[in-house]
Protein backbone atom coordinates (compact mmCIF):
# COMPACT_ATOMS: atom_id res chain seq x y z
CA UNK A 1 0.00 0.00 0.00
CA UNK A 2 1.24 3.50 -0.80
CA UNK A 3 -0.17 6.50 1.06
CA UNK A 4 0.78 9.70 -0.72
CA UNK A 5 0.43 12.84 1.41
CA UNK A 6 0.44 16.06 -0.58
CA UNK A 7 -0.30 19.68 0.26
CA UNK A 8 1.03 23.16 0.82
CA UNK A 9 3.88 24.10 3.15
CA UNK A 10 3.21 24.05 6.89
CA UNK A 11 -0.09 22.17 6.85
CA UNK A 12 0.99 19.10 8.87
CA UNK A 13 1.99 16.59 6.19
CA UNK A 14 5.11 15.52 8.09
CA UNK A 15 3.19 15.21 11.36
CA UNK A 16 0.53 13.11 9.63
CA UNK A 17 3.20 10.90 8.03
CA UNK A 18 4.89 10.42 11.41
CA UNK A 19 1.57 9.43 12.99
CA UNK A 20 0.80 6.98 10.20
CA UNK A 21 4.30 5.55 10.47
CA UNK A 22 3.78 4.87 14.18
CA UNK A 23 0.36 3.36 13.56
CA UNK A 24 1.46 1.08 10.71
CA UNK A 25 4.15 -1.39 11.84
CA UNK A 26 6.77 -2.04 9.18
CA UNK A 27 5.94 1.14 7.28
CA UNK A 28 8.52 3.39 5.65
CA UNK A 29 8.37 7.17 5.21
CA UNK A 30 9.99 8.44 2.00
CA UNK A 31 10.43 12.21 2.18
CA UNK A 32 10.91 13.75 -1.29
CA UNK A 33 12.58 16.77 0.28
CA UNK A 34 15.56 14.57 1.12
CA UNK A 35 15.80 13.71 -2.58
CA UNK A 36 15.57 17.41 -3.40
CA UNK A 37 18.48 18.12 -1.07
CA UNK A 38 20.54 15.52 -2.94
CA UNK A 39 19.83 16.86 -6.44
CA UNK A 40 21.95 20.03 -6.34
CA UNK A 41 25.06 18.09 -5.32
CA UNK A 42 24.42 15.26 -7.77
CA UNK A 43 23.51 17.39 -10.79
CA UNK A 44 25.82 20.34 -10.11
CA UNK A 45 27.90 19.76 -13.26
CA UNK A 46 24.97 18.74 -15.49
CA UNK A 47 24.53 21.12 -18.46
CA UNK A 48 20.81 21.64 -17.76
CA UNK A 49 21.12 22.13 -13.99
CA UNK A 50 18.82 24.55 -12.22
CA UNK A 51 19.40 26.25 -8.87
CA UNK A 52 15.99 25.53 -7.33
CA UNK A 53 15.42 21.76 -7.14
CA UNK A 54 11.61 21.88 -7.49
CA UNK A 55 12.23 23.28 -10.97
CA UNK A 56 14.06 20.11 -12.12
CA UNK A 57 12.00 18.30 -14.73
CA UNK A 58 10.67 14.90 -13.73
N, CA, C and O atoms as CSV, one atom per row, in Angstrom:
chain,resi,resn,atom,element,x,y,z
A,1,UNK,N,N,0.846,-1.161,0.000
A,1,UNK,CA,C,0.000,0.000,0.000
A,1,UNK,C,C,0.898,1.232,0.000
A,1,UNK,O,O,1.899,1.276,0.716
A,2,UNK,N,N,0.544,2.220,-0.794
A,2,UNK,CA,C,1.244,3.503,-0.800
A,2,UNK,C,C,0.238,4.567,-0.361
A,2,UNK,O,O,-0.866,4.662,-0.897
A,3,UNK,N,N,0.644,5.356,0.617
A,3,UNK,CA,C,-0.170,6.497,1.056
A,3,UNK,C,C,0.623,7.746,0.690
A,3,UNK,O,O,1.687,8.003,1.253
A,4,UNK,N,N,0.106,8.502,-0.235
A,4,UNK,CA,C,0.776,9.701,-0.725
A,4,UNK,C,C,0.140,10.900,-0.041
A,4,UNK,O,O,-1.061,11.133,-0.182
A,5,UNK,N,N,0.938,11.663,0.700
A,5,UNK,CA,C,0.433,12.841,1.406
A,5,UNK,C,C,0.959,14.067,0.676
A,5,UNK,O,O,2.170,14.249,0.550
A,6,UNK,N,N,0.060,14.897,0.201
A,6,UNK,CA,C,0.439,16.062,-0.583
A,6,UNK,C,C,-0.284,17.290,-0.038
A,6,UNK,O,O,-1.388,17.185,0.496
A,7,UNK,N,N,0.346,18.448,-0.176
A,7,UNK,CA,C,-0.304,19.676,0.263
A,7,UNK,C,C,0.688,20.819,0.346
A,7,UNK,O,O,1.871,20.658,0.044
A,8,UNK,N,N,0.197,21.960,0.755
A,8,UNK,CA,C,1.029,23.156,0.823
A,8,UNK,C,C,1.942,23.119,2.052
A,8,UNK,O,O,1.765,22.300,2.954
A,9,UNK,N,N,2.910,24.016,2.061
A,9,UNK,CA,C,3.878,24.098,3.148
A,9,UNK,C,C,3.183,24.395,4.475
A,9,UNK,O,O,2.251,25.197,4.538
A,10,UNK,N,N,3.654,23.730,5.533
A,10,UNK,CA,C,3.208,24.046,6.889
A,10,UNK,C,C,1.810,23.587,7.261
A,10,UNK,O,O,1.213,24.131,8.190
A,11,UNK,N,N,1.285,22.616,6.568
A,11,UNK,CA,C,-0.089,22.173,6.854
A,11,UNK,C,C,-0.150,20.845,7.605
A,11,UNK,O,O,-1.241,20.312,7.805
A,12,UNK,N,N,0.998,20.295,8.028
A,12,UNK,CA,C,0.985,19.104,8.865
A,12,UNK,C,C,1.222,17.789,8.151
A,12,UNK,O,O,0.938,16.730,8.711
A,13,UNK,N,N,1.733,17.827,6.931
A,13,UNK,CA,C,1.986,16.589,6.194
A,13,UNK,C,C,2.999,15.708,6.910
A,13,UNK,O,O,2.803,14.497,7.016
A,14,UNK,N,N,4.074,16.303,7.399
A,14,UNK,CA,C,5.109,15.521,8.092
A,14,UNK,C,C,4.579,14.945,9.397
A,14,UNK,O,O,4.899,13.809,9.746
A,15,UNK,N,N,3.785,15.704,10.111
A,15,UNK,CA,C,3.193,15.207,11.355
A,15,UNK,C,C,2.233,14.056,11.069
A,15,UNK,O,O,2.216,13.067,11.801
A,16,UNK,N,N,1.438,14.179,10.012
A,16,UNK,CA,C,0.533,13.108,9.627
A,16,UNK,C,C,1.318,11.858,9.235
A,16,UNK,O,O,0.974,10.750,9.646
A,17,UNK,N,N,2.372,12.038,8.440
A,17,UNK,CA,C,3.199,10.900,8.026
A,17,UNK,C,C,3.829,10.218,9.233
A,17,UNK,O,O,3.895,8.990,9.284
A,18,UNK,N,N,4.292,10.998,10.200
A,18,UNK,CA,C,4.886,10.421,11.413
A,18,UNK,C,C,3.850,9.619,12.193
A,18,UNK,O,O,4.153,8.537,12.696
A,19,UNK,N,N,2.636,10.141,12.296
A,19,UNK,CA,C,1.570,9.426,12.993
A,19,UNK,C,C,1.190,8.134,12.285
A,19,UNK,O,O,0.987,7.104,12.929
A,20,UNK,N,N,1.094,8.189,10.963
A,20,UNK,CA,C,0.802,6.976,10.197
A,20,UNK,C,C,1.918,5.956,10.343
A,20,UNK,O,O,1.664,4.758,10.463
A,21,UNK,N,N,3.142,6.433,10.334
A,21,UNK,CA,C,4.300,5.548,10.471
A,21,UNK,C,C,4.264,4.810,11.811
A,21,UNK,O,O,4.571,3.620,11.878
A,22,UNK,N,N,3.893,5.511,12.862
A,22,UNK,CA,C,3.783,4.871,14.177
A,22,UNK,C,C,2.619,3.885,14.221
A,22,UNK,O,O,2.701,2.849,14.881
A,23,UNK,N,N,1.549,4.206,13.525
A,23,UNK,CA,C,0.358,3.363,13.562
A,23,UNK,C,C,0.446,2.137,12.650
A,23,UNK,O,O,-0.297,1.172,12.830
A,24,UNK,N,N,1.351,2.176,11.675
A,24,UNK,CA,C,1.458,1.082,10.709
A,24,UNK,C,C,2.817,0.389,10.855
A,24,UNK,O,O,3.800,0.828,10.258
A,25,UNK,N,N,2.878,-0.682,11.639
A,25,UNK,CA,C,4.148,-1.386,11.841
A,25,UNK,C,C,4.758,-1.830,10.512
A,25,UNK,O,O,4.059,-2.322,9.626
A,26,UNK,N,N,6.061,-1.650,10.393
A,26,UNK,CA,C,6.768,-2.038,9.179
A,26,UNK,C,C,6.690,-1.019,8.058
A,26,UNK,O,O,7.193,-1.261,6.961
A,27,UNK,N,N,6.065,0.117,8.324
A,27,UNK,CA,C,5.936,1.136,7.281
A,27,UNK,C,C,7.241,1.910,7.110
A,27,UNK,O,O,8.116,1.891,7.975
A,28,UNK,N,N,7.343,2.584,5.982
A,28,UNK,CA,C,8.517,3.392,5.653
A,28,UNK,C,C,8.019,4.762,5.207
A,28,UNK,O,O,7.041,4.861,4.467
A,29,UNK,N,N,8.691,5.815,5.656
A,29,UNK,CA,C,8.373,7.172,5.207
A,29,UNK,C,C,9.458,7.603,4.229
A,29,UNK,O,O,10.639,7.618,4.576
A,30,UNK,N,N,9.065,7.950,3.023
A,30,UNK,CA,C,9.992,8.440,2.001
A,30,UNK,C,C,9.709,9.921,1.799
A,30,UNK,O,O,8.680,10.291,1.234
A,31,UNK,N,N,10.619,10.763,2.260
A,31,UNK,CA,C,10.429,12.214,2.181
A,31,UNK,C,C,11.096,12.745,0.914
A,31,UNK,O,O,12.322,12.692,0.809
A,32,UNK,N,N,10.324,13.255,-0.052
A,32,UNK,CA,C,10.913,13.745,-1.291
A,32,UNK,C,C,11.835,14.945,-1.085
A,32,UNK,O,O,12.670,15.235,-1.941
A,33,UNK,N,N,11.693,15.639,0.031
A,33,UNK,CA,C,12.578,16.774,0.284
A,33,UNK,C,C,14.027,16.308,0.444
A,33,UNK,O,O,14.959,17.020,0.068
A,34,UNK,N,N,14.209,15.117,0.999
A,34,UNK,CA,C,15.562,14.573,1.120
A,34,UNK,C,C,16.162,14.319,-0.256
A,34,UNK,O,O,17.360,14.517,-0.458
A,35,UNK,N,N,15.334,13.880,-1.207
A,35,UNK,CA,C,15.797,13.706,-2.582
A,35,UNK,C,C,16.149,15.071,-3.169
A,35,UNK,O,O,17.164,15.217,-3.850
A,36,UNK,N,N,15.309,16.065,-2.904
A,36,UNK,CA,C,15.567,17.412,-3.399
A,36,UNK,C,C,16.861,17.984,-2.863
A,36,UNK,O,O,17.540,18.732,-3.566
A,37,UNK,N,N,17.217,17.648,-1.629
A,37,UNK,CA,C,18.481,18.117,-1.067
A,37,UNK,C,C,19.671,17.459,-1.757
A,37,UNK,O,O,20.753,18.043,-1.824
A,38,UNK,N,N,19.477,16.253,-2.267
A,38,UNK,CA,C,20.542,15.521,-2.936
A,38,UNK,C,C,20.770,16.022,-4.368
A,38,UNK,O,O,21.901,15.993,-4.854
A,39,UNK,N,N,19.728,16.473,-5.038
A,39,UNK,CA,C,19.832,16.859,-6.442
A,39,UNK,C,C,20.878,17.926,-6.739
A,39,UNK,O,O,21.642,17.753,-7.689
A,40,UNK,N,N,20.958,19.019,-5.984
A,40,UNK,CA,C,21.952,20.034,-6.336
A,40,UNK,C,C,23.381,19.493,-6.335
A,40,UNK,O,O,24.178,19.841,-7.206
A,41,UNK,N,N,23.703,18.648,-5.365
A,41,UNK,CA,C,25.060,18.088,-5.319
A,41,UNK,C,C,25.292,17.104,-6.458
A,41,UNK,O,O,26.367,17.080,-7.057
A,42,UNK,N,N,24.282,16.294,-6.753
A,42,UNK,CA,C,24.422,15.262,-7.766
A,42,UNK,C,C,24.455,15.839,-9.176
A,42,UNK,O,O,25.215,15.368,-10.022
A,43,UNK,N,N,23.643,16.847,-9.431
A,43,UNK,CA,C,23.506,17.392,-10.786
A,43,UNK,C,C,24.245,18.710,-10.972
A,43,UNK,O,O,24.002,19.419,-11.949
A,44,UNK,N,N,25.130,19.045,-10.066
A,44,UNK,CA,C,25.822,20.338,-10.112
A,44,UNK,C,C,26.544,20.582,-11.425
A,44,UNK,O,O,26.556,21.714,-11.908
A,45,UNK,N,N,27.145,19.563,-12.019
A,45,UNK,CA,C,27.897,19.763,-13.257
A,45,UNK,C,C,27.079,19.428,-14.500
A,45,UNK,O,O,27.609,19.482,-15.610
A,46,UNK,N,N,25.808,19.086,-14.343
A,46,UNK,CA,C,24.969,18.742,-15.489
A,46,UNK,C,C,24.673,20.006,-16.300
A,46,UNK,O,O,24.405,21.060,-15.723
A,47,UNK,N,N,24.719,19.911,-17.635
A,47,UNK,CA,C,24.526,21.123,-18.456
A,47,UNK,C,C,23.155,21.778,-18.317
A,47,UNK,O,O,23.022,22.968,-18.599
A,48,UNK,N,N,22.140,21.042,-17.894
A,48,UNK,CA,C,20.806,21.641,-17.762
A,48,UNK,C,C,20.428,21.869,-16.305
A,48,UNK,O,O,19.243,21.950,-15.980
A,49,UNK,N,N,21.416,21.974,-15.427
A,49,UNK,CA,C,21.117,22.130,-13.994
A,49,UNK,C,C,20.319,23.412,-13.734
A,49,UNK,O,O,20.413,24.389,-14.477
A,50,UNK,N,N,19.551,23.375,-12.681
A,50,UNK,CA,C,18.821,24.550,-12.219
A,50,UNK,C,C,19.157,24.747,-10.746
A,50,UNK,O,O,19.534,23.794,-10.065
A,51,UNK,N,N,19.026,25.961,-10.254
A,51,UNK,CA,C,19.402,26.250,-8.869
A,51,UNK,C,C,18.342,25.778,-7.866
A,51,UNK,O,O,18.681,25.348,-6.764
A,52,UNK,N,N,17.092,25.856,-8.236
A,52,UNK,CA,C,15.994,25.528,-7.328
A,52,UNK,C,C,15.484,24.130,-7.669
A,52,UNK,O,O,14.886,23.937,-8.728
A,53,UNK,N,N,15.713,23.141,-6.781
A,53,UNK,CA,C,15.423,21.758,-7.142
A,53,UNK,C,C,13.967,21.477,-7.520
A,53,UNK,O,O,13.745,20.573,-8.326
A,54,UNK,N,N,12.963,22.182,-6.998
A,54,UNK,CA,C,11.609,21.882,-7.487
A,54,UNK,C,C,11.430,22.182,-8.972
A,54,UNK,O,O,10.466,21.722,-9.583
A,55,UNK,N,N,12.343,22.945,-9.556
A,55,UNK,CA,C,12.229,23.278,-10.968
A,55,UNK,C,C,12.873,22.241,-11.877
A,55,UNK,O,O,12.808,22.374,-13.099
A,56,UNK,N,N,13.506,21.188,-11.294
A,56,UNK,CA,C,14.059,20.113,-12.122
A,56,UNK,C,C,12.910,19.385,-12.799
A,56,UNK,O,O,11.894,19.105,-12.164
A,57,UNK,N,N,13.059,19.078,-14.074
A,57,UNK,CA,C,11.998,18.297,-14.726
A,57,UNK,C,C,11.962,16.881,-14.161
A,57,UNK,O,O,12.978,16.359,-13.701
A,58,UNK,N,N,10.802,16.277,-14.200
A,58,UNK,CA,C,10.672,14.902,-13.726
A,58,UNK,C,C,11.555,14.010,-14.567
A,58,UNK,O,O,11.603,12.800,-14.343
